[in-house]
Amino acid sequence: MLRKLVDYKKLDHNLAVKLIETYSDGYGDDDIITFKNVSGEIIETVELRTDDTIYLVKISNSLANFISNFKENIEKGLDSIIEPITENDVPKTEMELQGENELEEGSTTDQ
């Protein structure tokens, strides 16, 4: 089985969803895997398993916030993708354009 060390920010969408499902109530001390990297830095991770890979996902305060705010983040992301349609975005029909031309013509003769 392949093992990968990855920051949660670099997870693809499917793995991020799996991470949220796995740790939906957050993670505790028993979930944390701690080790030193080749530079001697202490790294803290949580494990995320798929059929062929064990991911060690680096944890931080921002990961805890990410997990707790995941649903809100998804909704905000969708809101930023889907822009509301305004009146200016709707193309005018031929009838509306003809009506505007008649109004413009009528206003110039009245003056």
C-alpha positions in Angstrom: 0.0 0.0 0.0 1.3 3.4 -1.0 1.8 6.0 1.8 1.8 9.7 1.1 2.4 12.8 3.2 0.2 15.7 2.1 -1.1 19.0 3.3 -4.8 19.2 3.5 -4.9 22.2 1.2 -3.5 20.0 -1.6 -6.1 17.3 -1.3 -8.4 16.9 -4.3 -12.1 17.3 -3.8 -12.9 13.6 -3.3 -10.2 13.2 -0.7 -11.3 16.4 1.1 -14.8 15.0 1.3 -13.5 11.7 2.6 -11.4 13.5 5.2 -14.5 15.4 6.4 -16.5 12.2 6.5 -13.8 10.4 8.4 -13.3 13.2 11.0 -16.8 14.7 10.9 -16.7 15.3 14.7 -13.1 16.5 14.6 -10.0 14.5 15.5 -8.6 13.7 19.0 -5.2 13.0 20.4 -5.7 9.3 19.6 -6.1 10.2 15.9 -2.8 12.1 15.7 0.3 10.5 14.3 3.5 12.4 15.2 6.9 11.9 13.7 10.1 13.9 12.7 10.8 14.6 9.1 14.3 14.5 7.6 14.9 18.1 8.7 14.2 17.2 12.3 10.9 19.1 12.4 8.0 17.5 14.3 5.1 16.7 12.0 1.6 16.0 13.2 -0.8 14.2 10.8 -4.1 12.3 10.7 -4.5 9.1 8.7 -6.8 9.0 5.7 -7.2 5.6 3.9 -8.3 4.8 0.4 -8.3 1.4 -1.3 -4.7 1.8 -2.5 -3.2 4.6 -0.5 -2.7 5.7 3.1 -2.5 9.5 3.3 -0.9 11.2 6.3 -2.6 14.6 6.2 -0.7 17.3 7.9 -2.7 19.0 10.6 -2.8 22.5 11.9 -5.3 24.9 13.4 -6.4 25.8 9.9 -7.3 22.1 9.3 -9.5 22.0 12.4 -11.2 25.2 11.1 -11.5 23.6 7.7 -13.3 20.5 9.0 -15.6 22.5 11.3 -16.5 25.0 8.5 -16.6 22.6 5.5 -20.3 22.9 4.7 -20.2 26.7 5.0 -17.1 26.8 2.8 -18.8 24.7 0.1 -21.9 26.9 0.1 -19.7 30.0 -0.2 -17.8 28.4 -3.0 -21.0 27.7 -4.9 -22.3 31.2 -4.3 -19.1 32.7 -5.8 -19.4 30.4 -8.9 -23.1 31.1 -9.5 -23.7 34.7 -10.1 -27.2 36.1 -9.8 -28.9 37.1 -13.1 -29.7 40.8 -13.2 -32.1 42.6 -15.4 -29.2 43.9 -17.5 -28.1 40.3 -18.2 -31.4 39.3 -19.8 -31.5 39.9 -23.6 -34.4 42.1 -24.7 -36.9 40.6 -27.1 -37.6 42.1 -30.5 -40.9 43.5 -29.3 -39.3 45.3 -26.3 -36.7 46.8 -28.6 -39.4 48.1 -31.1 -41.3 49.6 -28.2 -38.2 51.5 -27.0 -37.6 52.8 -30.5 -41.2 54.1 -30.7 -40.8 55.8 -27.3 -37.6 57.5 -28.4 -39.0 58.6 -31.7 -42.2 60.0 -29.9 -40.1 61.9 -27.3 -38.1 63.7 -29.9 -41.3 65.0 -31.8 -42.8 66.2 -28.5 -40.0 68.5 -27.8 
